[in-house]
Amino acid sequence: MLNQWKNGDEGSLVDLRLVAQHYYCNEMRKLIFNRRYLGEGKADVGLSFEEEEYVDAIFACVTNLYSFCISNYLPFFRGLDLEGHEKIVEDSTSVLEKYNNPIIDDKIQQWRDGKKHEPQDLLDVFVSLTDDDDSPLLSTGEIKAQVNEITIAAVDNPSNALEWAFAEMLNNRKMLKMAKEELDNVVVKD
């Protein structure tokens, strides 16, 4: 965000929605996979093609999963995908799986080979769960489904809340000034 502002013209605009979405997506990846970024990133914005594709897929799922669908009310239309939501969600899910599944498969293999013994992230917790007979509690498919579910569910609300908080601060100059002062004191201006 700072690079977007610095590299632009004076008074450059920063797309807060985009920044918030990518920030919370990075945080969720850190919690789930113990890594924040995908790909190398670009010099000016820092977002890689992979990250843009990943976040776009998450928000395409969020937008289309809960959209109005006539087949929910008239079941004989099921399977026709009249609104196109099913296709969009399938495509978006395949993008998420393209990035998530290799990481998940690698982590499962590390646990099976005995290279990992202590959980370091949520994925490790899922993989290391066992029943009374020391058999894995979750199958590979269940782990992948849980990771996708958590990723989709946990990025939308925090990014929206941050955007609304900034909007409210812009409407309340006193609150904005207090927040700026607190950031200047804690983070320091440079």
Stockholm file with secondary structure:
# STOCKHOLM 1.0

chainA/1-190         MLNQWKNGDEGSLVDLRLVAQHYYCNEMRKLIFNRRYLGEGKADVGLSFEEEEYVDAIFACVTNLYSFCISNYLPFFRGLDLEGHEKIVEDSTSVLEKYNNPIIDDKIQQWRDGKKHEPQDLLDVFVSLTDDDDSPLLSTGEIKAQVNEITIAAVDNPSNALEWAFAEMLNNRKMLKMAKEELDNVVVKD
#=GR chainA/1-190 SS CHHHHHHSSTTCCCCHHHHHHHHHHHHHHHHHHSCCCCSCCCTTTCCCHHHHHHHHHHHHHHHHHTSCCGGGTSGGGTTSCTTSHHHHHHHHHHHHHHHHHHHHHHHHHHHHTTSCCSCCSHHHHHHHCBCTTSCBSSCHHHHHHHHHHHHHHHHHHHHHHHHHHHHHHHHCHHHHHHHHHHHHHHTCCC
#=GC SS_cons         CHHHHHHSSTTCCCCHHHHHHHHHHHHHHHHHHSCCCCSCCCTTTCCCHHHHHHHHHHHHHHHHHTSCCGGGTSGGGTTSCTTSHHHHHHHHHHHHHHHHHHHHHHHHHHHHTTSCCSCCSHHHHHHHCBCTTSCBSSCHHHHHHHHHHHHHHHHHHHHHHHHHHHHHHHHCHHHHHHHHHHHHHHTCCC
//
